[in-house]
Amino acid sequence: EEKVIDENKKREITISTATEGKCFVAWDPDTNMSSACIPFALQVYETPLKMEPDGSLTPMLATDWKWSDDGLHLSMTFKDGVYFSNGDPMDLEDIRWSLDMTATSKIGKTLYTSYESTEITGDHEVTINLTEPNPSLLITMSSRLACIYDKKYYDQVDLQGYIDKPIGSGPYLLAERVLADHQTYVRNDDWWNKDEEGLPFYEKITVKYL
């Protein structure tokens, strides 16, 4: 008898892990760096840069970046037309605020060494200012500690509301979280970048805690 394969099921996957991650807002006091959470948080959110499998850095939200001659100022140029999953447009204040809130948090200070400030320095440009050179900052710009959050939404719901329903600009949404059991992510078919990048294959990802 020929086995019939449900095509919808083919686009769902369940991943098991031993550790429950908490990394939906970088400055959450209970956040952690669990490998169980980071890959999926980076599908909900996007960062200025992306680290490729070979370790190289390529544009994501930022289209260009440059260091000042003294290594104390990292300027990044950002894309137009980026939208969060709730429809809010991403602007430079979202970027400036997100990086500043993260850099000054307890966990952020571990990577944003010698951080001084982040400011808007042009129509499409944000600059991170340092007190001493930090060459690894570019790598940080591709990490969970450079996720860009929706400030307008955060101001409405505050920290706990954002943790409960995180809003990012990535291709997935957090659909369900059952503490100590699982998290479920669904593909955002309205993702702002789908025409250029295409939608991910999986429509549903479940992370199950053992």
Secondary structure, 3 states (H helix, E strand, C coil): CCCCCCHHHHCEEEEEECCCCCCCCCCCCCCCCCCCCHHHHHHHCCCCEEECCCCCEEECCEEEEEECCCCCEEEEEECCCCECCCCCECCHHHHHHHHHHHHCCCCHHHCCCCEEEEEECCCCEEEEEECCCCCCHHHHCCCHHHCCCCHHHHHHHHHHHHHHCCCCCCCEEEEEEECCCEEEEEECCCCCCHHHHCCCCCCEEEEEEC
